[in-house]
């Protein structure tokens, strides 16, 4: 039986109530009703975008690079997709607890997780049909080298699904500049790997910057699939259904280029290896 994104979200909310260790990374069950709907809308639109672009064929293989706590990997696994999730930092410690929870709702035997730096990957070339990069690539440096690795790991015709913050968004630019100025790349010491990691400091980019990077390494952008999300604030969700707000936002995104590029918070893109 197919696990829909809506059903998955309900089960995920229950997990968040039971497992406080996932907070504050996920805040879907915190705050007012409008705040929760605001966050759920963003979560669902991103998950729906991934679900739409991962074809559910037998033996479909996915690399969820920088999978964090593994949420997307669990969703795909429950839909009988073979997933390898790689992650660093504190996220990895929560994976076993999450396996116990999600095993109650389907077979998750086809998902594995590895504590891994992509630059030391031991995956064979042409191993994956899809690579998901959700809130990941703005952390990986050097980014060009990483994209070259992804090109090698993908099968011919394979796709990169990029789920990111919009680097052209005025509000996000201002917030990040106040926090880190122009210090876009930093270093930290990984105690498990026992080495210093080069790290993108919320180094988000614009649609055109992502296209230039990927196309420079041999990928083709599927422009018609590019999708901008989150325009309204939580206040707009007060006394209105989430679906109404999403529909209204997408009408704006489809008809106003300037607002789409400068005021939408999130961007989703697809690149293919031809």
BAVOVEX-160941 format. One line per field, with one value per residue: z, x, y of N, C-alpha, C in turn. Coordinates in Angstrom, 2 decimals. Atoms other than C-alpha are relative to their C-alpha. Example, Ala and Ser with C-alpha at 12.3 -4.5 7.8 and 13.67 -1.06 7.14 Angstrom:
BEGIN
n.zz <- c(0.00	-0.06) $
n.xx <- c(0.89	-0.82) $
n.yy <- c(-1.19	-1.19) $
ca.zz <- c(7.80	7.14) $
ca.xx <- c(12.30	13.67) $
ca.yy <- c(-4.50	-1.06) $
c.zz <- c(0.00	0.73) $
c.xx <- c(0.90	-0.77) $
c.yy <- c(1.20	1.09) $
END
This chain:
BEGIN
n.zz <- c(0.00	0.11	-1.10	0.55	-0.78	-1.04	-1.07	-0.60	-0.85	-1.23	-0.79	-0.39	-1.09	-1.19	-0.42	-0.61	-1.35	-0.83	0.00	-0.13	0.51	1.36	-0.12	0.78	1.46	0.53	-0.88	0.60	-1.05	-0.99	0.31	0.27	1.14	1.23	0.10	0.36	1.39	0.79	0.09	0.66	1.43	0.56	-0.06	0.96	1.37	0.31	0.10	1.22	1.15	0.07	0.35	1.41	0.94	-0.16	0.63	-0.86	0.73	-0.76	-0.17	0.06	-1.05	-0.33	-0.99	-0.71	-0.50	-1.03	-0.31	-1.32	-0.83	0.84	0.20	1.39	0.28	-0.53	0.86	1.25	-0.31	-0.22	1.33	0.65	0.75	-0.66	-0.35	-0.87	-0.56	-0.61	-0.87	-0.95	-1.20	-1.05	0.56	0.11	-1.28	-0.14	1.06	-0.51	-0.62	1.05	0.66	-0.82	0.17	1.34	0.32	-0.35	1.04	1.29	0.11	0.21	0.16	1.17	-0.25	-0.83	-0.32	-0.20	-0.44	1.11	0.73	1.41	0.67	-0.27	0.35	0.64	0.92	1.36	1.01	0.62	-1.01	-0.45	0.94	-0.49	-1.16	-0.64	-0.73	-0.68	-0.99	-0.13	0.85	-0.49	-1.04	0.52	0.65	1.17	0.60	1.36	-0.12	-0.41	1.15	0.86	-0.61	0.24	1.43	0.16	-0.74	0.66	1.25	1.15	-0.12	-1.40	-0.33	-1.28	-0.50	-0.86	-0.83	-0.64	-0.24	1.15	-0.27	0.49	-0.85	-0.72	-1.45	-0.41	0.17	-1.10	-1.24	0.03	-0.07	-1.39	-0.81	0.36	0.95	1.25	-0.33	0.56	-0.15	-1.27	-0.28	-1.32	-0.21	-0.20	-0.99	0.43	1.11	-0.46	0.99	0.20	1.13	0.62	-0.20	0.48	-1.11	0.60	1.25	0.94	1.31	0.81	1.06	1.06	-0.51	-0.02	1.38	0.52	-0.63	0.48	1.44	0.21	-0.25	0.93	-0.24	0.69	-0.89	0.50	-0.40	-0.19	-1.30	-1.08	-0.81	-1.14	-1.05	-1.21	0.23	-1.09	-1.38	-0.76	-0.25	1.10	-0.21	-1.03	0.49	1.39	0.18	0.55	1.44	0.64	0.00	0.97	1.36	0.25	0.19	1.29	1.03	0.00	0.53	1.43	0.78	-0.34	-0.09	-0.99	-1.33	-0.13	-0.23	-1.10	-1.24	-0.39	-0.88	0.42	1.42	0.31	1.36	0.45	1.01	0.51	0.65	1.27) $
n.xx <- c(0.84	-0.79	-0.02	0.16	-0.68	0.92	-0.01	-1.33	-0.07	0.74	-0.82	-1.19	0.41	0.10	-1.38	-0.56	0.56	-0.61	-1.47	-0.38	-1.35	0.09	0.21	0.77	-0.18	1.37	0.91	1.33	1.00	-0.21	0.52	1.42	0.51	-0.48	-1.43	-0.16	0.42	-1.05	-1.14	0.46	0.13	-1.35	-0.44	0.75	-0.33	-1.31	0.13	0.77	-0.89	-0.87	0.83	0.39	-1.11	-0.66	0.85	0.07	-0.23	-0.68	-1.44	-0.43	-0.99	-0.09	-0.95	0.46	-1.28	0.28	1.40	0.38	0.60	0.47	1.45	0.34	-0.42	1.02	1.18	-0.24	-0.12	1.35	0.58	-0.75	-1.14	-1.27	-0.61	-1.17	-0.09	-1.29	0.13	-1.08	0.40	0.82	1.20	-0.17	0.29	1.44	0.49	0.50	1.30	0.98	0.26	0.96	1.32	0.55	0.19	1.38	0.93	-0.35	-1.31	-1.09	-1.23	-0.74	-0.69	-1.20	-0.58	-1.44	-0.66	-0.95	-0.37	0.17	-1.29	-0.66	1.00	-0.48	1.02	-0.45	0.56	1.27	0.69	1.29	0.96	0.29	-0.70	0.76	-0.81	0.98	-0.70	-1.30	-1.09	-0.54	-0.98	-1.11	-1.09	0.27	1.25	-0.21	-0.51	1.13	0.87	-0.71	0.21	1.40	0.12	-0.54	0.82	1.29	0.11	0.40	1.42	0.32	0.37	-0.24	1.13	-0.58	1.00	-0.86	0.49	-0.21	-1.07	0.35	1.06	-0.49	0.09	-0.98	-1.31	-0.22	-0.16	-1.28	-1.10	-0.08	-0.53	-1.34	-0.64	-0.34	-0.78	0.84	-0.65	-0.71	-0.51	0.27	-0.67	0.93	-0.62	0.11	-0.92	-1.31	-0.62	0.63	0.91	0.34	1.44	0.72	0.67	1.27	-0.45	1.09	-0.24	1.17	0.31	-1.01	-1.29	0.06	-0.04	-1.36	-0.85	0.32	-0.20	-1.44	-0.54	0.60	1.41	1.00	1.08	1.37	0.52	1.46	0.30	-0.42	1.18	-0.23	1.00	0.08	0.04	0.72	-0.44	0.96	1.23	0.94	0.65	1.03	1.38	0.02	-0.53	-1.35	0.08	0.34	-1.20	-0.95	0.52	-0.16	-1.44	-0.44	0.49	-0.93	-1.28	0.13	0.34	-0.81	-1.40	-0.76	0.39	-0.46	-1.44	-0.49	0.77	0.31	-1.06	-0.57	-0.08	-0.19	-0.47	-0.37	-1.06	-0.13	-1.23	0.44) $
n.yy <- c(-1.20	-1.22	-0.95	-1.34	-1.05	-0.47	1.00	-0.04	-1.18	0.28	0.91	-0.75	-0.88	0.85	0.30	-1.21	-0.10	1.05	-0.08	-1.41	-0.21	-0.52	-1.44	-0.98	0.09	0.03	-0.73	0.14	0.19	-1.05	-1.33	-0.17	0.76	-0.62	0.27	1.41	0.16	-0.65	0.93	1.21	-0.29	0.03	1.40	0.79	-0.38	0.56	1.45	0.26	-0.23	1.18	1.16	-0.15	0.16	1.30	1.01	1.19	1.25	1.04	-0.18	-1.39	-0.28	-1.43	-0.48	-1.19	-0.53	-0.99	0.33	-0.46	1.03	1.09	-0.04	0.27	1.38	0.89	-0.11	0.72	1.41	0.51	0.15	1.08	-0.52	0.29	-1.28	-0.12	-1.34	-0.33	-1.16	-0.26	-0.72	0.61	0.64	1.45	0.64	0.21	0.88	1.29	-0.23	-0.27	1.28	0.73	-0.63	0.12	1.42	0.34	-0.45	0.60	0.62	-0.97	0.78	-0.45	-1.27	0.09	-1.30	0.03	-1.23	-0.07	-1.20	0.34	-0.03	1.27	1.01	1.23	0.49	0.24	-0.90	0.42	0.82	-0.52	-0.60	-1.36	-0.53	-1.08	-0.97	-0.84	-0.84	0.66	-0.48	-1.28	0.33	0.79	-0.74	-0.84	0.42	0.52	1.36	0.84	0.20	0.96	1.32	0.38	0.36	1.36	0.97	0.17	0.74	-0.81	-0.30	-0.24	-1.38	-0.68	-0.77	-1.03	-0.66	-0.99	-1.36	-0.86	-0.95	-1.34	-0.54	-1.17	0.19	1.00	-0.61	-0.94	0.77	0.71	-0.96	-0.45	1.09	0.49	-0.94	0.68	1.20	1.05	1.31	0.12	1.34	0.57	1.28	1.10	0.88	1.41	0.21	-0.47	-0.88	-1.31	-0.02	-1.28	-0.02	-1.18	-0.66	-0.41	-0.62	0.18	-0.60	-0.31	0.96	-0.10	0.49	1.47	0.46	-0.17	1.01	1.35	0.10	-0.03	1.34	0.96	0.24	-0.82	-0.43	0.12	-1.31	0.03	0.60	-0.90	-0.32	-0.88	0.19	-0.83	-1.45	-0.65	0.22	0.81	-0.76	0.23	1.29	-0.14	0.13	0.46	1.34	0.10	0.23	-1.27	-0.84	0.57	-0.27	-1.44	-0.24	0.53	-0.92	-1.14	0.48	0.27	-1.20	-1.17	0.43	-0.76	0.47	1.39	0.05	-0.84	0.06	1.38	0.48	1.29	0.33	1.41	0.11	1.34	0.06	1.36	0.42	0.59) $
ca.zz <- c(0.00	-0.93	1.87	0.90	1.99	3.93	5.89	6.46	7.87	10.40	11.55	11.67	13.88	16.29	16.32	17.10	20.08	21.36	20.53	21.83	20.56	17.08	18.34	17.54	14.07	13.38	14.80	13.05	16.36	18.15	18.34	17.29	14.71	12.05	12.82	12.61	9.32	7.96	8.69	7.57	4.21	3.60	4.69	2.53	-0.58	-0.40	0.24	-2.55	-4.93	-4.10	-4.30	-7.71	-9.22	-7.88	-10.16	-8.21	-10.27	-8.99	-7.67	-7.94	-5.99	-4.23	-2.46	0.13	0.66	3.86	4.97	8.47	10.72	7.74	7.39	3.59	3.43	5.67	3.52	0.33	1.96	3.04	-0.66	-1.50	-2.81	-2.01	-0.19	1.20	3.54	4.43	7.26	9.69	13.06	15.80	13.45	13.20	16.89	16.43	13.47	15.46	17.54	14.37	12.75	15.65	15.21	11.43	11.34	12.83	9.61	6.86	5.65	6.08	5.38	2.12	3.78	5.18	6.80	6.80	8.68	5.70	4.12	0.44	-0.51	0.97	-0.58	-1.54	-3.75	-7.20	-10.27	-11.91	-8.69	-8.26	-10.20	-8.05	-5.67	-3.24	-1.91	0.61	2.61	1.94	-0.92	0.73	3.35	1.08	0.07	-2.34	-4.12	-7.66	-6.59	-4.90	-8.06	-10.05	-7.61	-7.94	-11.74	-11.47	-8.96	-11.06	-13.77	-17.28	-17.26	-13.49	-11.71	-8.98	-6.89	-5.30	-2.44	-1.13	0.30	-2.29	-2.32	-4.09	-1.39	0.08	3.60	3.77	2.44	5.17	7.98	6.90	6.41	9.93	11.31	9.35	7.24	4.17	5.95	3.70	4.25	7.64	9.15	11.98	13.51	13.19	16.27	14.68	11.48	13.40	10.77	9.91	7.56	5.15	5.65	3.77	6.31	5.04	1.65	-0.21	-3.90	-6.52	-9.24	-11.84	-9.63	-9.13	-12.86	-13.68	-11.20	-12.34	-16.07	-15.79	-14.67	-17.42	-15.97	-17.73	-15.76	-16.26	-16.18	-16.41	-13.08	-11.08	-8.23	-5.76	-2.41	0.74	0.12	2.90	6.61	9.31	9.84	6.44	7.65	10.38	9.65	6.20	5.01	4.20	0.72	-0.09	0.86	-1.19	-4.24	-3.92	-3.57	-6.66	-8.71	-7.69	-8.46	-11.92	-12.89	-11.25	-11.93	-9.66	-6.62	-7.27	-7.36	-4.60	-2.04	-2.10	0.58	-0.99	-4.37	-5.76	-8.91	-10.98	-12.94	-15.16	-16.40	-20.08) $
ca.xx <- c(0.00	1.28	2.29	0.91	2.59	-0.53	-0.61	3.13	2.79	0.17	2.40	5.38	3.50	2.76	6.45	7.38	5.05	6.75	10.37	11.41	14.96	13.77	12.96	13.96	14.98	11.33	8.68	5.60	3.87	4.85	3.24	-0.16	-2.38	-1.36	2.34	2.00	0.08	2.73	5.47	3.41	2.71	6.42	7.20	4.46	5.32	8.92	8.01	5.42	8.05	10.40	7.60	6.54	10.00	11.11	9.67	8.53	9.98	11.24	14.79	14.81	17.85	18.15	21.03	19.66	22.86	22.88	19.69	19.76	17.45	16.36	12.75	12.63	14.53	11.94	9.09	10.63	11.48	7.85	7.02	9.33	12.19	15.77	17.44	20.90	20.97	24.26	24.63	27.09	26.92	24.37	21.61	23.03	22.45	18.66	18.45	18.02	15.16	13.44	13.81	11.89	9.07	8.69	8.98	5.46	4.01	5.66	8.80	11.86	14.38	15.36	16.75	20.28	22.15	25.84	27.91	29.83	31.63	30.67	34.27	35.29	32.41	33.01	29.93	30.48	29.98	26.54	24.97	21.89	18.78	18.26	20.24	18.29	19.96	17.58	19.02	22.36	24.29	24.56	26.66	28.96	32.30	33.99	30.66	31.99	33.90	30.77	28.70	31.37	31.05	27.25	27.59	29.72	27.39	24.26	23.21	22.70	19.31	19.47	18.29	19.36	16.46	17.58	15.45	16.88	16.29	16.08	19.33	17.67	15.03	15.49	14.35	16.56	19.56	19.15	18.78	21.81	23.98	23.14	24.12	27.27	28.11	29.95	31.59	30.01	32.54	33.85	35.55	34.61	36.19	34.18	34.89	33.70	35.69	38.56	39.16	38.39	35.45	35.05	31.48	29.16	27.83	24.22	25.77	22.47	22.36	19.97	18.26	20.73	23.72	22.58	21.99	25.44	27.10	25.27	25.32	29.04	29.54	27.46	23.95	20.84	18.31	14.67	13.51	9.81	10.06	11.55	9.19	9.19	7.38	6.50	5.52	3.07	3.86	2.21	-0.33	-1.89	-2.80	-5.07	-8.65	-7.67	-7.01	-3.45	-4.48	-5.96	-2.75	-0.59	-2.83	-2.74	1.05	1.50	-0.67	1.62	4.73	3.42	2.49	5.01	8.69	9.99	7.97	8.88	12.60	12.82	10.15	9.63	11.65	12.16	13.20	13.00	14.85	15.60	18.78	19.37	22.41	21.77) $
ca.yy <- c(0.00	3.44	5.77	9.19	12.41	13.42	10.15	10.33	13.84	12.71	9.86	12.19	14.65	11.81	10.87	14.48	14.44	11.29	12.13	15.53	15.00	15.96	19.45	22.21	20.98	20.16	22.48	21.13	20.45	23.68	27.11	28.42	26.71	29.22	28.75	24.97	25.17	27.53	24.98	22.00	23.65	24.09	20.53	19.03	21.01	19.89	16.27	16.37	17.73	14.86	12.28	13.63	13.34	9.95	7.29	4.25	1.44	-1.88	-1.52	2.28	3.47	6.81	8.52	10.96	12.93	14.93	13.21	14.71	12.70	10.60	11.76	11.79	8.50	6.85	8.16	6.80	3.48	3.05	3.36	0.44	2.56	1.58	4.47	5.14	8.11	9.77	12.24	13.78	15.52	14.79	13.60	10.10	9.39	9.51	7.12	3.87	5.30	6.46	3.05	1.49	3.99	3.81	0.04	0.01	1.42	-0.61	-2.28	-0.09	-2.85	-1.15	1.99	2.19	5.05	5.84	8.39	9.66	12.57	12.60	13.34	10.00	8.09	4.48	4.18	2.75	4.93	4.79	3.47	5.66	6.62	9.72	11.87	14.03	17.16	18.70	21.61	19.95	21.49	24.90	23.09	21.06	22.57	22.60	22.50	21.97	18.88	17.53	18.02	16.17	13.26	13.28	13.16	10.02	8.35	8.86	6.44	7.81	9.51	9.86	12.98	15.35	16.65	19.91	21.26	24.50	27.94	30.69	32.64	35.58	36.08	39.59	38.62	35.53	37.45	40.09	37.54	35.53	38.59	39.76	36.33	35.51	38.57	37.31	34.39	31.79	28.98	27.84	24.79	22.46	19.38	16.16	14.05	10.78	11.17	12.79	15.43	19.03	19.51	22.43	23.60	25.95	28.43	28.56	29.29	29.47	30.40	31.72	29.70	30.99	30.25	26.65	26.26	27.59	25.22	22.09	22.83	23.55	19.95	18.33	18.36	19.68	21.71	20.74	24.35	23.49	21.64	24.54	25.40	28.31	27.94	29.91	33.52	34.37	34.68	32.53	35.33	34.57	31.07	32.41	31.34	30.01	26.50	25.51	24.36	27.78	29.57	27.18	27.58	31.37	31.37	29.22	31.58	34.43	32.37	31.49	35.04	37.37	36.67	39.41	38.33	34.70	35.36	37.95	37.09	33.33	31.52	28.09	26.77	23.22	22.19	19.07	18.34	15.33	13.45	12.77) $
c.zz <- c(0.00	1.25	-0.61	0.87	1.13	1.18	0.74	0.95	1.33	0.94	0.53	1.16	1.31	0.52	0.69	1.41	0.96	0.16	0.00	-0.51	-1.42	-0.02	0.48	-1.51	-0.70	1.01	-0.49	1.04	1.10	-0.46	-0.25	-1.21	-1.30	-0.21	-0.42	-1.45	-0.96	-0.22	-0.72	-1.51	-0.69	-0.06	-1.08	-1.44	-0.42	-0.17	-1.25	-1.25	-0.19	-0.46	-1.48	-0.95	0.19	-0.54	0.80	-0.82	0.92	-0.02	-0.28	1.18	0.18	1.01	0.59	0.72	0.97	0.50	1.36	0.86	-0.82	-0.35	-1.43	-0.38	0.52	-0.86	-1.29	0.24	0.22	-1.30	-0.87	-0.90	0.81	0.22	0.85	0.48	0.62	0.82	0.89	1.26	0.91	-0.54	0.11	1.27	0.16	-0.97	0.54	0.67	-1.05	-0.78	0.76	-0.18	-1.37	-0.44	0.33	-1.15	-1.39	0.04	-0.29	-0.16	-1.16	0.17	0.92	0.21	0.26	0.50	-0.96	-0.53	-1.49	-0.75	0.27	-0.32	-0.67	-0.91	-1.39	-0.95	-0.58	0.94	0.23	-1.15	0.36	1.14	0.53	0.81	0.62	1.15	0.26	-0.75	0.43	1.16	-0.55	-0.75	-0.14	-0.84	-1.40	0.03	0.39	-1.18	-1.00	0.52	-0.26	-1.45	-0.21	0.65	-0.68	-1.23	-1.13	0.04	1.42	0.29	1.39	0.37	1.06	0.71	0.91	0.44	-1.21	0.32	-0.49	0.86	0.87	1.51	0.49	-0.12	1.20	1.31	0.05	0.08	1.43	0.88	-0.32	-0.88	-1.30	0.22	-0.41	0.15	1.29	0.11	1.36	0.10	0.30	0.91	-0.39	-1.13	0.35	-1.08	-0.09	-1.30	-0.49	-0.11	-0.54	1.11	-0.50	-1.32	-1.11	-1.29	-0.73	-1.03	-1.08	0.44	0.05	-1.42	-0.57	0.56	-0.58	-1.50	-0.35	0.20	-0.80	0.21	-0.88	0.98	-0.69	0.46	0.33	1.35	1.18	0.72	1.19	1.01	1.17	-0.30	1.20	1.36	0.73	0.23	-1.06	0.18	1.04	-0.65	-1.48	-0.09	-0.67	-1.52	-0.76	-0.12	-1.04	-1.42	-0.37	-0.26	-1.38	-1.16	-0.12	-0.64	-1.51	-0.84	0.30	0.25	1.12	1.41	0.25	0.38	1.28	1.32	0.40	0.72	-0.54	-1.49	-0.15	-1.48	-0.32	-1.09	-0.44	-0.65	-1.28	-0.58) $
c.xx <- c(0.87	-0.13	-0.09	0.73	-0.89	-0.03	1.33	0.12	-0.72	0.80	1.25	-0.31	-0.11	1.39	0.62	-0.52	0.69	1.50	0.44	1.41	0.01	-0.31	1.31	0.17	-1.35	-0.92	-1.44	-1.10	0.13	-0.62	-1.49	-0.41	0.53	1.48	0.25	-0.40	1.02	1.18	-0.39	-0.11	1.35	0.52	-0.68	0.36	1.36	-0.07	-0.79	0.86	0.92	-0.79	-0.39	1.11	0.81	-0.95	0.08	0.06	0.66	1.51	0.49	0.92	0.18	1.11	-0.58	1.22	-0.26	-1.42	-0.45	-0.51	-0.64	-1.46	-0.40	0.36	-1.03	-1.26	0.17	0.08	-1.38	-0.78	0.84	1.14	1.27	0.76	1.25	0.05	1.37	-0.16	1.23	-0.62	-0.92	-1.21	0.07	-0.42	-1.48	-0.55	-0.60	-1.36	-1.09	-0.34	-1.07	-1.40	-0.58	-0.18	-1.41	-0.97	0.35	1.40	1.07	1.34	0.85	0.59	1.19	0.56	1.49	0.48	1.16	0.20	-0.03	1.33	0.83	-0.95	0.64	-1.07	0.59	-0.63	-1.27	-0.83	-1.45	-0.84	-0.28	0.95	-0.81	0.94	-0.96	0.67	1.41	1.11	0.52	0.97	1.27	1.01	1.22	-1.15	0.20	0.50	-1.11	-0.91	0.65	-0.17	-1.42	-0.21	0.48	-0.90	-1.34	0.11	-0.33	-1.51	-0.45	-0.23	0.47	-1.28	0.54	-1.13	0.74	-0.77	0.37	1.01	-0.27	-1.06	0.55	0.04	1.05	1.41	0.33	0.27	1.36	1.18	0.19	0.66	1.45	0.80	0.30	0.85	-0.78	0.60	0.81	0.56	-0.49	0.67	-1.05	0.66	-0.08	0.98	1.43	0.72	-0.77	-0.79	-0.18	-1.51	-0.59	-0.86	-1.32	0.26	-1.03	0.27	-1.31	-0.24	1.08	1.36	0.03	0.09	1.40	0.93	-0.25	0.25	1.48	0.66	-0.73	-1.46	-0.87	-1.11	-1.35	-0.78	-1.49	-0.39	0.37	-1.23	0.41	-1.13	0.23	0.17	-0.62	0.58	-1.02	-1.34	-1.06	-0.79	-1.11	-1.38	-0.09	0.63	1.37	-0.03	-0.32	1.22	1.00	-0.44	0.19	1.46	0.46	-0.51	0.92	1.32	-0.05	-0.19	0.85	1.44	0.75	-0.34	0.51	1.47	0.43	-0.73	-0.43	1.22	0.70	0.01	0.31	0.36	0.35	1.05	0.16	1.35	-0.39	1.06) $
c.yy <- c(1.25	0.85	1.41	1.01	0.49	-0.97	0.01	1.18	-0.23	-0.92	0.70	0.95	-0.79	-0.33	1.21	0.22	-0.96	0.16	1.46	0.29	0.56	1.50	0.63	-0.10	-0.01	0.68	-0.11	-0.10	1.06	1.31	0.02	-0.85	0.57	-0.23	-1.44	-0.25	0.59	-0.95	-1.29	0.20	-0.08	-1.43	-0.84	0.32	-0.56	-1.52	-0.39	0.16	-1.20	-1.22	0.03	-0.41	-1.28	-1.07	-1.31	-1.27	-1.02	0.26	1.43	0.28	1.50	0.21	1.28	0.57	1.13	-0.16	0.49	-1.14	-1.13	0.01	-0.34	-1.43	-1.00	0.02	-0.80	-1.50	-0.64	-0.12	-0.94	0.48	-0.27	1.32	-0.21	1.43	0.21	1.28	0.12	0.60	-0.83	-0.75	-1.53	-0.73	-0.34	-1.04	-1.30	0.14	0.20	-1.27	-0.79	0.56	-0.31	-1.45	-0.48	0.25	-0.54	-0.56	1.06	-0.71	0.49	1.40	-0.27	1.40	-0.16	1.36	0.23	1.41	-0.35	-0.03	-1.26	-1.16	-1.21	-0.61	-0.19	1.02	-0.60	-0.88	0.41	0.56	1.46	0.34	1.17	0.86	1.00	0.75	-0.53	0.72	1.36	-0.22	-0.68	0.87	-0.90	-0.54	-0.57	-1.44	-0.96	-0.30	-0.96	-1.43	-0.48	-0.43	-1.43	-1.05	-0.27	-0.88	0.98	0.17	0.25	1.47	0.43	0.74	0.95	0.74	0.95	1.25	0.85	1.09	1.41	0.67	1.14	-0.24	-0.98	0.55	0.89	-0.73	-0.68	0.96	0.51	-1.05	-0.33	0.96	-0.74	-1.25	-1.23	-1.40	0.00	-1.42	-0.45	-1.36	-1.07	-1.03	-1.48	-0.30	0.40	0.80	1.31	-0.01	1.44	0.05	1.30	0.57	0.60	0.73	-0.23	0.79	0.24	-1.10	0.02	-0.49	-1.51	-0.55	0.07	-1.08	-1.38	-0.15	0.05	-1.35	-1.08	-0.31	0.91	0.33	-0.20	1.23	-0.02	-0.57	0.90	0.56	0.87	-0.17	0.95	1.50	0.72	-0.35	-0.87	0.72	-0.27	-1.30	0.06	0.01	-0.36	-1.38	0.04	-0.11	1.29	0.91	-0.51	0.30	1.46	0.34	-0.45	0.84	1.21	-0.41	-0.18	1.25	1.22	-0.44	0.69	-0.45	-1.42	-0.05	0.70	-0.16	-1.41	-0.60	-1.24	-0.19	-1.49	-0.12	-1.47	0.12	-1.45	-0.22	-0.74	-0.90) $
END
